[in-house]
């Protein structure tokens, strides 16, 4: 009932930047938390960054100071600005959104993921 469309992944050299976007659509009443997670080959999926409806942010330790998460509530969109990218940032990045549907039921939805590859 909630669809997430991610964009902005790609191939970049170390030290470069990318900006990911994720837009939620569907029978949404309100969105609480929006966030990004990533999973590299052979590793578990882990938090990159998340932002609450009050715009409180949390970042994974490895991206603090380099990545910035923001959201546009009018567009149901979350962004992840990634600067000073490192080869170890290479992973599939997944958007996650939590909130309430128009039926007042809770939702916790994941996007399909976008590949981010950082070359050395």
C-alpha positions as CSV (number, residue, x, y, z in Angstrom):
1,X,0.0,0.0,0.0
2,X,3.0,2.2,0.3
3,X,5.5,2.4,-2.6
4,X,9.0,3.8,-2.3
5,X,10.9,4.9,-5.4
6,X,14.6,5.4,-4.9
7,X,17.0,7.2,-7.3
8,X,20.4,8.7,-7.4
9,X,22.7,5.7,-7.1
10,X,25.6,5.1,-9.4
11,X,29.4,4.9,-9.8
12,X,31.6,7.6,-8.4
13,X,35.3,7.9,-7.6
14,X,36.6,8.1,-4.0
15,X,36.2,11.6,-2.7
16,X,33.2,12.3,-4.8
17,X,29.5,12.9,-4.0
18,X,26.1,11.4,-4.7
19,X,22.6,12.4,-3.7
20,X,20.0,9.7,-3.1
21,X,16.3,10.4,-3.2
22,X,13.3,8.3,-2.0
23,X,9.7,9.3,-2.5
24,X,6.8,7.5,-0.8
25,X,3.4,7.2,-2.3
26,X,0.2,5.4,-1.6
27,X,-2.6,5.6,1.0
28,X,-0.4,7.5,3.5
29,X,-1.9,9.5,6.4
30,X,1.4,10.5,8.0
31,X,5.1,9.6,7.9
32,X,7.1,9.3,11.1
33,X,10.6,8.1,10.4
34,X,12.4,8.1,7.0
35,X,15.8,6.6,6.7
36,X,18.5,4.9,4.7
37,X,20.1,1.6,5.3
38,X,22.8,-0.2,3.4
39,X,24.0,-3.7,2.8
40,X,27.4,-4.6,1.3
41,X,28.1,-8.1,-0.1
42,X,28.5,-10.6,2.8
43,X,27.4,-8.1,5.4
44,X,24.2,-7.4,7.3
45,X,22.0,-4.4,6.5
46,X,22.8,-1.5,8.8
47,X,21.7,2.0,9.5
48,X,23.1,4.8,7.4
49,X,20.9,7.7,8.6
50,X,17.3,8.3,9.6
51,X,15.2,11.4,10.3
52,X,12.1,11.7,12.4
53,X,9.0,13.8,11.7
54,X,10.5,16.4,14.1
55,X,13.7,16.3,12.0
56,X,15.8,14.6,14.7
57,X,18.6,12.8,12.9
58,X,20.7,9.7,13.6
59,X,23.7,8.6,11.7
60,X,25.8,5.5,11.5
61,X,29.2,6.1,13.0
62,X,31.0,5.5,9.7
63,X,29.2,8.2,7.9
64,X,29.0,11.0,10.5
65,X,30.4,14.2,9.2
66,X,30.2,13.0,5.5
67,X,26.5,12.2,4.9
68,X,23.5,14.4,5.5
69,X,19.9,13.3,5.6
70,X,17.0,15.6,5.0
71,X,13.3,15.4,4.1
72,X,10.6,17.3,2.3
73,X,7.3,16.5,4.0
74,X,5.3,18.1,1.3
75,X,6.8,15.7,-1.2
76,X,7.0,12.7,1.1
77,X,10.6,12.5,0.1
78,X,13.8,11.8,1.9
79,X,17.3,12.7,0.6
80,X,20.7,11.5,1.5
81,X,23.6,13.7,0.5
82,X,26.8,11.7,0.5
83,X,30.1,13.5,0.4
84,X,33.7,12.4,0.6
85,X,32.7,8.9,-0.5
86,X,35.0,6.0,0.3
87,X,35.3,2.6,-1.4
88,X,33.9,1.1,1.9
89,X,30.7,3.0,1.2
90,X,30.0,0.7,-1.7
91,X,26.7,-1.1,-1.0
92,X,23.1,-1.3,-2.0
93,X,21.2,1.5,-0.2
94,X,17.7,0.9,0.9
95,X,15.1,3.5,1.8
96,X,12.8,2.8,4.8
97,X,9.7,4.7,5.8
98,X,7.4,4.2,8.8
99,X,4.1,5.9,9.5
100,X,0.4,5.6,9.4
101,X,-1.9,4.6,6.5
102,X,-5.2,6.4,5.7
103,X,-6.8,3.4,7.5
104,X,-4.8,4.3,10.6
105,X,-2.8,1.1,10.4
106,X,1.0,1.3,10.8
107,X,3.3,0.7,7.9
108,X,7.0,-0.1,7.7
109,X,8.0,-0.1,4.1
110,X,11.3,-0.7,2.2
111,X,12.4,0.3,-1.2
112,X,14.0,-2.0,-3.7
113,X,17.5,-0.5,-3.2
114,X,19.9,1.4,-5.3
115,X,23.5,0.5,-6.0
116,X,26.2,2.9,-4.9
117,X,29.7,2.0,-6.0
118,X,32.8,4.0,-5.0
119,X,36.0,3.3,-6.9
120,X,39.4,3.8,-5.5
